[in-house]
Amino acid sequence: MLSKSNKKWLKIAPRPRDNSQQRKSRRVELLSRKGLLPSNIKDDELASIHFQREFRSRFGSMCPRFFTGSLQNAVNQACGKGLDDERLLAIYLHNDGSLNSDRFCIQQLCTDVTLDILDKRFVTWAWDVTEESNKQRFLDKASNYLDRGTLYDVTRAHKDRYPMVLILRCRDKRCRVEKRLEGNTNTEEFVAALSEQVLFAEQARKIVKENDKQRAIRNSILEQQKREFEESLRADQEKAKKREEESRLKKMNKVNANKLRELEIKEQRKLKAESSKMKSSLRKEPNHSRNVIQIRLRKPTGEGFLSRKFARSDKLQDLLNFIISEGFSLKNYRIISVCPRRELSCLNPKRPLNSYGLARQETLIIEMK
């Protein structure tokens, strides 16, 4: 549906009989136009504002919401902040030298159906290529976003192929031209092309979402497998480390046990030699008399007693020698009297037994230190 401001462009004078004469007259009129954008505006944002103002002045306020700013910013806007925020990018190239310019703007670009699609699903950026300097300026800016074929067509296109609408799909600051619509496109074809690209973009978005979902699932599985592998590897390493430590301790214990056994054997041999020596140096056990002390020695294991008679004049050392001769080294054992309780083995061994108040029958205890 056309706005009142657009309807004024449909009030065309009665068609002359000579069609070629009409086209010639129309061409002369177009040649007098200088376009919607003068070449002396160097700032992109100011240029886009000027273009929009001139476009509305000529075709009315019912027109697309053109993006204000540079082409790069329009691409960023189309990319959005994520997949759900993406929109198609429509680049409108206007040429006042084309016979199709006014008709295209009124009948294709500024209808209710077109505006509804463009404003909701597109970022629409516009530029005027009427002047050759502006056309080259656009080509320089668009070289980062358009393929070589499209750039070549825009460069070589005859002015009557304008206006031109390039539909791009943008993602991650990269663009691909999906459709090119030219000035001879009718209203039905134009709306169908826009709707088709919206549908294709939605389908592509669904495919990307599904691929992202499947990729996330695969990555999650791979990450889980990686964690399980690392945990298994860590467990195996800990087990191996534990086995090595156990093996090391086992070897160490074995070495220590061998050393201890050697020391025990050496000690036993030493005790045996000392015991033999002490047995050979012991005085003869006295007969029964008043001057004899009967001493019973309770073994540390609690299994029985040692018993021997000593003369009262015998030294404490004689008692100690007897104990040593029975295999109880004073390094490991001590001799305890019961009443009073005292350690005899630490007393003066050169004093006689009777000086320690031992009774005629005395029971002593051999304790381990």
Secondary structure, DSSP 8 states (H G I E B T S, - for coil): ---HHHHGGG------S-HHHHHHHHHHHHHT---SS-TT---HHHHHHHHHHHHHHHH-S-S--B--S-HHHHHHHHH-SSGGG--EEEEEEE-TTSTTHHHIIIIIITSHHHHHHHHHHEEEEEEE-SSHHHHHHHHHHHTTTS-HHHHHHHHH--GGG-SEEEEEEEETTEEEEEEEE-TT--HHHHHHHHHHHHHHHHHHHHHHHHHHHHHHHHHHHHHHHHHHHHHHHHHHHHHHHHHHHHHHHHHHHHHHHHHHHHHHHHHHHHHHHHHHHHHHH------SSTTEEEEEEE-TTSS-EEEEEEETTSBHHHHHHHHHHTT--TTTEEEEETTTTEEGGGS-TTSBGGGGT--SEEEEEEEE-
